[in-house]
Amino acid sequence: MIRGPKKETKEIPLPSPASKEYWEDSDWALEHSSEISRKYPNQCVAIADKKLEKQESDEGIKEASLKAGFF
């Protein structure tokens, strides 16, 4: 096996842990996922403070993401 010169690698910092509120909202979303899926089929939803804040169709989310420069 032929090996080249050893390359230095940089350490990549780990992301900071998610907030307590994030995990509480995630738990709430999981507990209510059946209801949310039934009420808002094929839609993206935003959850904050353990309640549904907004829902949009996939196209609406894509459009907003493009405007914001996410893609």
Contacts in CASP RR format, 6 or more apart in sequence:
PFRMAT RR
TARGET T0000
AUTHOR 0000-0000-0000
METHOD contacts of the structure
MODEL  1
MIRGPKKETKEIPLPSPASKEYWEDSDWALEHSSEISRKYPNQCVAIADK
KLEKQESDEGIKEASLKAGFF
21 49 0 8 1.000
24 50 0 8 1.000
25 47 0 8 1.000
25 48 0 8 1.000
25 49 0 8 1.000
25 50 0 8 1.000
28 47 0 8 1.000
28 50 0 8 1.000
28 51 0 8 1.000
29 36 0 8 1.000
29 47 0 8 1.000
36 45 0 8 1.000
36 52 0 8 1.000
40 55 0 8 1.000
42 57 0 8 1.000
42 58 0 8 1.000
43 55 0 8 1.000
43 56 0 8 1.000
43 57 0 8 1.000
43 58 0 8 1.000
44 55 0 8 1.000
44 56 0 8 1.000
44 57 0 8 1.000
44 58 0 8 1.000
44 61 0 8 1.000
45 52 0 8 1.000
45 53 0 8 1.000
45 54 0 8 1.000
45 55 0 8 1.000
46 52 0 8 1.000
46 53 0 8 1.000
46 54 0 8 1.000
46 55 0 8 1.000
47 53 0 8 1.000
56 64 0 8 1.000
65 71 0 8 1.000
END
